[in-house]
Amino acid sequence: MVRRARLAQLAPPEWLVAGLRPQKAPVPWAAVARASVALSAPLAVGMATDRPVYGALVSMGALSGVIGDTADAYRMRLLNIAVPQLFGALGVTLGSLVFGHGWTTVVVVTLVALVSGMISSIGAIASVSGLLLLLNTVVGAGLPMPDPWWLPAVLLGLGGLVVLALSLLGWPLRRGAPEKASVAAAYRAVADVLEAAGTDAYEGRRRDVTQALNQAYDLIVGRRAREHGRAPVLIRLLAQLNALIPLVEAAPASHLKARRTGPMPPRIPAAVRDLADAVEEGRTGDHELDLPAPALPSERAVDHALRYAATVVHKAEPNPYNVDDRLGRPAALRVRIRRTARGVLLSDESWRYGLRLALCIGLAQALVSLIEVPRSYWVALTVTFVMKPDFGSVFSRAVLRALGTCLGLVTAAIVLAEVPRGWWDVPVMFVLAGLIPAFSAKGYAFQTAAITPVILLLSDLINREGFDLILPRLYDSLIGCGISLIAGYLLWPESWHTRIGDRLADAVADAARYVSLAFSANASEQPARVRSRRKLYRDLSAVRAEFQRALTEPPPTGARAAAWWPLLVAVERIVDATTAARVRVDHGAPPPDLAEAAAIERELRELAAGLRESEILVEVHTELTGPDDSVLRPLRQEVLAARAIATPTPK
């Protein structure tokens, strides 16, 4: 027993090893096949034409396309791959123009890092674009490129076009299929949460619903036409997705009821799954639902919502009830561009990240300019990957990058030592490239381990250094990780004084506003209530993701995130209880006294204020009372539980 306790003390802390556990995710076989073909075919063409360097550059461009090929819908794939390739072409051109120019190279690459960091805060496509802009600038500034000056950009862009062409092969046959699948997945997630009502599995299923709705709305609202008549199929899917919202709102009330009386009849989740199949298959026509007769308000809410969803799903008209989306229609393109540019230039967050990234890249470039480091571009490449803000914690990514690089170097050492250069590179690249999407789904360390040997093999085709690449790449990676940890993490207090308290306070304040809207005497605020609920669940999902990243940080950030985690769960339960109470009132339960709702709102606002004022859990004293038969009683209990969590336990 003593020996076991000593071994436990020697074990690494949980926050350090969390990122080393492979995530449970299916292997994306289609992406594996695309990556294998897209990276190996250019090498084969280069070998056949006696231009191996050209083939390697096209494969490098294809690698960038594989990294950006993360969307489901074909139109989004077009944007996710094509737009970043343009930034990548600009980057390699800038880098090659300043190759070998000493401190001019340092200044230019540093300025590119500033721009890259700032535009990365705009969104997913901008984030990948910023990444490729900086990566290709670093590569162009660190490797000798073939002449003329425009050729590297053309070759890299050609590689991206290869990935894009392979990604769009199924468009004529499966046009719209990803959108249908996303809406159907949202219906199936709702069926799962209704089936789990009253059980411990409900909380996890409810979060799955939020993720499914987020993905479906992002996919459909993000690409819908401004005029309904231009895309009737898309508008029909949007109407079907909107029709699911009343059923989502009825789920919390069903959960509260099921905790008292047992699970709901299996026919209800089965009916929702049948609707999911109808959405995916495009079935329409008359359809009769065989549902039990409702008695309680929560049962009537589910019955009405399910029948409404069935009507919308089985109607042939694109938008039978003129149901618009719940998130608002998009502004004109020029307006969105102007807003985005203003937001980037005036955002403290974008400037802070841009300056952090520029500082780290500038130090990396200056270091390799002052000290002779073979093929020094790898130092800046390591900094770029580690410092990506939307990929997770800088600290944990630096550690995982070092470990993943070591694993990748072992693979690369075997390949470079045992496999003859030449045509054998093609089948080796076919195998190694397929591992990138397969391992990327498992975690960052695994992705790094898969990408490292691919980049080294391509670098060897350009540099012809063979096995001598291995140790310099390891040293470069460790130097880059060290620069990121010191200049990108330790020197910035915001890195280790986490903002999770502010984000959680924002969520509590939004929950207070939602309570106000839910029980407002003004019936015209119902659309605002629906939008507020969707936005709140989406924001809570983002806060949960930020908490999960913070849990991988060393103390005090990781410890604080672990301490506040129960409060995040409590806020999610408050939102559920508010929705359940509103649904019960809408279907026959007596409405609460407005003063009772106002008292709950006041308690939540006080809690939000306390969270903003302190980095530790704040002590509170509260008395929240009301009638025992009030529809708000479960909500009062959840608020009291949240206030109790926020009160530190006396020692």
N, C-alpha and C positions, 0 to 999 in steps of 0.2 A: 504493500500500500504506500509506504514511504517512497519507494523507488518510482512508483507510478506518479506520485505527486511531484517528485523532482523532474521527471520527464515532462510533465505538464507545464512546469515553470520554464523549461527550456524551449517549449514549442513557440513558434512565432505568433504574434498577436493576431486576432481575428481580422482586424481591419487590413492587415498586410496580405493575408492569404485569400481574402474573399475574391479578389480578381483572378486567382489561379484556378478557381473551380469552373469547369466548362459549363456553359449555360445549356439548358435543355432546349434544343431547337432542331427541327428537321433539316436534313441536308437538301439544299436547293439544287436539285440535279440539273435543271435547265440552265441555271447560272454556271454550274460547274462545266457543263458542255460548252457553253459560250466562251468562258474564260480559256478553256483548253485550246479551242480552235483559234480564237482571236489572237492568242499570244504565240502559238506554235506555227500557224500558217505563214505569217510574215517572215519568220526565220527561215522556213523552207524556201520561200520565194527568194529571199536574200542569198541563200546558199546556191540556189539554182542559177541565179544571175551573177554570181561572184561579187555580190554586194552585201556581205554579212553585216557591215555597220549600218547600212540603210535598213536592213531587216530588223536589227536590234532596236533602232529608233522607232520604227513603226510598232514594234512590240511594246516599247515603253509607253507610247501613246495609247495602245490598247489596254495596258495595265491601268492607266488613269481612267479609261472608260469603264473598266471592270469595277474599280473602286466606286465610281459614281452611279453605276447601274443598280440602284436600290429601290426604284419605284415599281409599282404594280401596273398602273395604267399606261398604255402605250404612248399617249400624248405626253404624260409626265416623264416617261423615259426619254422621249425626244428632247425635252428641256434639260433633264438631269444629266444627259451625256453631251449634247451639242453645245450648250451654253458654257459649261466649264472648259470644254476643249478650246473655245475661242480665247479664254483667259490663259489657258496653258500655252497656246501658240504665242500670245503676247509675251508671256513670261520667258519662254526659251529664247525668243528673239532678243529681248532686253539682256538676258544673261549672256548670250553668245557675243553680243556687241561690246560688252565690258570685260570679256574673258581676258585675263592676264594684265589688267590695267591697275593692279595694286589697290591703293586706297580709293580710287574711283569705283572699283568693284564693290568695296565695302559700303560706300555711301549709297550706291544705287540699290544694292540688295537690301540694305536696311530700310530705305524709303519704300521699296516694294513690300517689305514685311509690315510696315505701318499701314499701308493701304489694304493689304491682304487681311490684316487683323480687324480693321474697321468694317470692311464689307462683309466679313464672316458673320457679323451679328444680325444681318438682314433676314436670313432665312436659310433653308436647307440647300437650295441651289446656289445661293451666294456663298454659303460656307464651303461647298466643294469647289466653287470657282476660285475663291480666295486661296484655298489649299493648293490647287493646281497652278495658280499664278505664281505663288512663292516657290513651290517645289521645282517647277520648270525653270524659274529664274536661277535658283541655286544650282540646278544641274547644268544649265547653259553657261553659268559663270565658273563652274568647276571642272567641266570636261571639254576637251577640244571637239568642236562640232565641224562637220563637213561644210565646205563652201558650195554655193554662195550663201549669203547670210539668211536668206528666206527658206532654204531647203530644210533645216531641222524643224521649223514650224510646220511645214507641209507634211513631212514624214510623221511627226507626232500626231497631227490632225488626222492623217490617213488612218492611223491606228485607232483613234477614237471612232472614225466613221465605220471601221470594220465591226467594232462592238455594237455600234448603233444599228448597222444593217442586220447583224445577227439577232439583235433584240427585237427588231420590227418584223422578222420573218412571219410571225404568226398573226400580224395585224389584220390581213385580209380575212382570215378565218375566225379569229377570236376578237374582232373589234367590239369593244364594249363589255367583253366577258369579265375583265378585272373589276369594273364598276359594279356589275351585277353580283359578282362574288362577294364584294365588300358589303353591299346592302344585305345580301343573304346571310353573311356572317354576323351582321348586327342582329338580325332576327333570331339566329340560333343562339347568340349570346344572351338575348332576352329570355328565350325559352329555358336556357340553363339557369338563369337567376330566378325565374319563377319556380322552377323545379326545386331549387335549393332554399326557397323561402321557409323560414322557421328553423333552419339548421345552421351549424357553424360554418358551412361552406358558402353561405350567402355573401359575406363580405368580399371574398375573393372573386366570386361570380359577378358581383356588382362592379368591381374594378375592371373585369373583363368587358363588361358592357360599355363602360366609359372608353376603353381603348378601341373597341370595335366601332363605336359611334364617331370617335375622333378620326379614325382612319377613313371611314366611309364619307364623312362630311369633307375631309380634306381632299379626298379623291374626286368627289362629285362637284362640290361647290367650287373647288379650285379650278375646274376646267369647263364649267357650264357656260353656255352662250348667254349674251346679254338679252337676247330676244327669245322668248319661249319657242316661237315657231321654227327657229333654226336647229334645235336639237330636241325633238319630241321624245326620243327614247331617254335622253339624259334627264329631261324634266320629269318624265314618268318615274324614273328611279328616285329623283329627289322627292317627289310626292310620296312614294312608298317609304322612304326613309323618314320623312316628317311624320307620317302616319304612325310610326313606331313610338314617337315621343310620349303620347298619352299612356301607352302600355309601360314604358320605362318609369313614368311618374307613378303608376299604380303599383309598381313592384315593392317599394318600401312599406306601403300600407298592407300589402299582402303578407309581407314578412312579419310585421307586428301581429297580424291576425293569426298567422300560422304558428307563431310561438305559443299562442294560447290554445288553439284548437287543432293543431296538426297541419300537415302539408296539404296543399291544394290538390284537387282531383287531377290525375295524370292527363286527362283529356285536354286540359288547357295548355300545358307545355307542348303536347303533341300537335295541337292546332297551330301554335306559333311556328313549329318546325315545318309543318305543311306549307305555311305561308312562305317560309324561307325557300323551300323547294320551288314554289310557284314563281318567286322573284327570280331565282337563278335560271329556271327553265323558260321564263317568259310566258307562263300559262295565264290565260284570261278566261272569262265566261262566268256563268252562274255557279255559285258555290254555297252550300248550306253548312253552317257550323253546328255541330252537336255538342252543346255546352250545358253544364248543369245550371239550374235556375239560381240566380243570385239572391241573397237575402240581406247580408250586411253591406254597409257602404263600401268597404274595401272590395267585396265580391262584385258589387255593381260597377265599380270603377274598372276592374279587370274585364268584365263582360262587355261594357260599352267600348272600351279601348280596343279590345280584340275584334269586335264586330266592325268597328270603324276601319281598322287596319285591313281586315279581310275585304271590305268593300273597295278600298283604294287599290289593293294589290290585284284584285280580279277584274277591275274595270279596264276596258281597252283604251279609254281616253288618256292622253299624256298626263293631264293634271285636272281630274274631275272636279275638285273642290277649290281650284285656284290657290292651292297651298304653297306659299312661298317658303324659302329656306328660313331657318331659325337664326341664322347668323348675320343676316343683312346682305344686300346685293353689293357687288364690287363696284368701286368707283372706276371712272375712266382710266385708261392706261397712263396718260400723261399726268393725271392727278396722283396716281399711286407712285409714279416715278418721283414726282416732286416731293411727296410726303416722305418717301424712303430716303431720298438724298438729304432732306432737312433733318430727318430723324438720326441719320448716321453722323452728320456733321455736328449736331447739337447734343448728341448723347454722351454723357460722361462714361457710360459703360463701354461704348465702342472705342472711345479715345483711350480709356485705361487699358483695354485689351490690346489695342493697336500698339500702344507705347510699350507694353510688356513684351509683346512679340518682337517689336523692333529692337528693343534693348538686348534680348537674348540672341537674335540673329546677328545684330551688330557685333556683340561680343564674340560670337562664334567665328564670324568672318575676320574680325580683327585678330583673333588668336591665331588662326591658321595663316594669316598674312605675316605675322611676326615670328611664328615658329614653323619650321618646316614639317608639314604633315602631309604624307602622300595621299593624293586624291581627297583633299580636305573637304570636298562638298558634302561628305557623309555626316560631318558634324552638324552642319546647318540643317540637313535633311532630318536628322534625329530631333533637333530642337523643334522643327516645324510639326512633326507628328505628335510629339509630346505635348506641345502647347495648344493643340486644338481645344477650344473651350467647350464645345458641345459634344466632345467625345468622352468627357469624364474628368476626374480629379487629376490635376497636374502631378501631384505627388505620386499617386498610385500608378499613373501612366508612365512616369519616369522609371519606376521600379519594374513595372511589367514590360516596358520597352527593353530594358537591359536584359531581363530574363528571356524574353521572346527572341531577342537578337542572338543571345547565346545558343538557344535551341536551333534557330535558323542557320547560324554559322556552322553548327555540327553537320547539318544536312548539306550545306554548301561545300564544306570541306570534303565530304565524301564524294560529292559530284565532281568537284574540280580535280580531286586526286585520282579518281578511278575511271571517269568517263572521258574518252578521247574527244578533243575539240573537233568540230565539224558537223557532219550530218547527225551524229548522235545527240547533238544539242536539241534537235527538234522533238524526238520522243520524250526526252527528259523534261523539256519545257512543257510539253503537253500534260505530263503528269503533275509537275509542280504548279502550273497555272491553275489546274482544277482544284488544287487544295486551298486556294485563296478564298473563294466564296464559301467553301465548306467549313474552313476554320474560322472565317470572320464571324460566322453565326455563333461561335462558341465563346468568343471573348477577345479582348484586345491583345493579350499576350499570345494567343493562338494565331491571330491574324498577323501579328508581327513575325512570328516564327514561319509563317507561310510566305509572306512577302519578301523577307530577307534573302533567301536563296535565289528567288526570281530576279531581284534587282542585281545581285552579285553576278549571276550568270550573264545577264544582259551587259553589265559593266565590263565583264571579262571579254565579251565579244567586241567591245569598243576599244578597251585598253590593252588586251592581251597580256595581263599580268598573272593569270592562272592562280595557283594556290597561294601566291604571295599576297593576294587580296585579303585573306582571312583575318590575320592578326591586326592589320591596320583598321579594318572595319570594326573590329571589336573595340579597339582603343577609341576610335572616333565616336562610336555609340556611347561609350561610357563618358567621354568628355561632353557630348551633347546632353546626356541625361544630367550630368553634374551642373552644367550651365543652366538648364531648365529649373533644377531644384533650387539653385542659389538665386539666380537673377529673375526667374519667373515665378518663384514660390516664396522663398524665405524673405526676400526684400519687399514683398507686397503684403502688408498686414491683412488686407481683405481676403488673401488666399487662406490664411489660417485663422482669421476671425470671421467665421462663416456668416453669410447673410440669411441663413435658414430661419432665424428668428424673425427678420423682417418679412420674409415670404410667408411665414406662418401667420404673422399678424395681419398681413393683407388678406389672407384667406379667411381669418376670423371676422374681419371687418366686412368682407363680401358676404359672409354667412349672415351677419346682422342685417345687411341691406336686403338679402333674400327673404329673411323673416318679415321685414317690413313690407316688401312687395307681396308676399304670400297672403298676408292677412290685412291688406289695405282695404278700406271701404270703397275705394274707387275701382269699379269693375273694368275700366278701360286699361288698367295696368297689367291685365292678364298676359298680353304678348311680351311685355317687358319681363314679367316673372319667368316665362318660359326661356327667354334668352339668358336671363340671369342664372337660372339653374344650369343650363348647358355650359355657360362660360365658367361657372363655379366648379362644376365637375371637371372640366378640362384643366382649369388652373390647379385644382387639387392633384390631378394626375401629374402635372409638371412639378408641383412641389414635392410629391412623393418621389419622383425621379431624382430631384435635387437632394433630397434626404438620403436616398440610396447611394448617390455619389459621395455625399459627405460621410457616410458610414465607413468608407474606405480611406478616409483621411486619418492621420495620426492625431493623438490628443493635442489640443482640447476639442478640435472640431468634431472628430468622430464620437467622442464621449458625449458632447452636447447633443449631437444628432440622435444618438441612442436614447438619451434622457427625454428628448422632446418627441420622439416617435409616437408614444401613446397619445399625446395631445393631437397629433395629426390625424390619427385614427378616430379620435373623439370628434374632431371637426367634421370628418366625413359622415359620422353617425348623426351629427346635428343636422346636416343637410338632408340626410335620408328621413329623419324624423319630421323635419319641416315639410318636406314633400308629402309624406304620408298623411300628416294632419290636414294639409290643403286638399288632398284628394278625398279624404273622408268627408270633409265639409262639402265639397262639390257634389257628393253623391248621398247626401241625406243626413250626415251627422250635424248636431247643433253647432253653430259657429262659436268661436271663443270670444270672450270679452276683449275688446281692443286694448284695454289697459294691461291685460295679462300678456298679450303679444308684445306690447311696448316695453314691459319689464324685461322680457327675454332679450329683446333687441338691445336694451341698455346694458344688460349683463355682458353680452358678447362684445359690445363696443368697449366696455371697461377692460375686458380681458385683452382685446387687441391693443389697447393703449398700454397696458402693463407689459405686454410682450415687446413692444417697441422700446420701452424705457430700460429694459434689463436684458443682459445676456444669459441670465440664469432663470430658472423657474421662479415665478413671483408668488409671494404669499398673498392670498385673498381671503376675504370674509364676505359671505353672501347669504342672503335669505331670499329664496325664490319660491313663492307659494302660490297656490291656486286651487280651484275646486278639484276634488278627486275624480269627478266624472267629466272633466274638461278634455276636449280633444287634444289639447296641448300638454297633457300630463306626461306622455313619453318624451316630448321635446324638453320639458322642464328637467326631467331626470337626466337627459343627455347633457344639457348645459351644466347642471350641477356636477356631473361626473367630470366634465372638462375642467371646471373651476377647481375641483379637487385634485386633478392631475397637475394643474399648474401651481398647486401649493406644495412647497418642499416638505418632505417628511422630517419631523424633528429628530435630531440625533440624541 
